[in-house]
Amino acid sequence: MSLVGKNILVTAGPTWTAVDRVRVLTSVFSGETGLRIARAFKEQGCKVTLFMGPGRAKFQTSDWTEMNVQQFFYYDDLDQLLKTTDLTQFDAILHSSAVSDFKSDDVYQGKKSSKDGFNIPLIPTEKLVDKIRLATPESFLVKFKLQVGLPREELHDIALNSLKASSAELIVANNLDEMDGEAHQTYIIDPAGESIPASTKTDLCSELISQVNSGLKSK
């Protein structure tokens, strides 16, 4: 089975949550991995939609002309994009965006003075990946999970539990300590707990193409 003509959605990049009218909370991630994944599926002949956050990934002209790229900045922007898009049209969704886990419980409606310190009460955000699953139960869903400083066995167990909690078909487990440019150690885990390692971004893209292709065959 070929992936040619398959409809693929990739989310990538960080999200912002507001502290006041000019400041935000975000993460350090660039969106480069998600952009690479989107390009890899495009090169397989897929129709690719890319929801891209405010990262530092460098676009090529062909990215804009050969993919449907929609940009967002805030968590709420991505949430709204997902709500207003018919997600059932996608054969596979790869949700690699580094979505904010927390947001301010009390966004200041001006600009906080820099003369004084202030505390920011944080509350958890809703898990957008779970909203994706509810909106499109039949799409092949790939979730991403990042941890820091964990042994590989513990990373595997946490990722597997996360996969099952969201009813995803696959999860990509990452350890921040094993990410350095092109070198990017990841583990693609299925619901049975089987794990496929990838040591670079290029390897990850290749393995995801293979696994998504196999998964769509069996649907």
Beta strands, then each sheet from edge to edge (+ up, - down):
strand 1: 7-12
strand 2: 17-18
strand 3: 24-25
strand 4: 47-52
strand 5: 68-71
strand 6: 92-95
strand 7: 102-104
strand 8: 122-124
strand 9: 140-147
strand 10: 170-180
strand 11: 183-189
strand 12: 195-200
sheet 1: 5+ 4+ 1+ 6+ 9+ 10+ 11- 12+
sheet 2: 2+ 3-
sheet 3: 7+ 8-
end
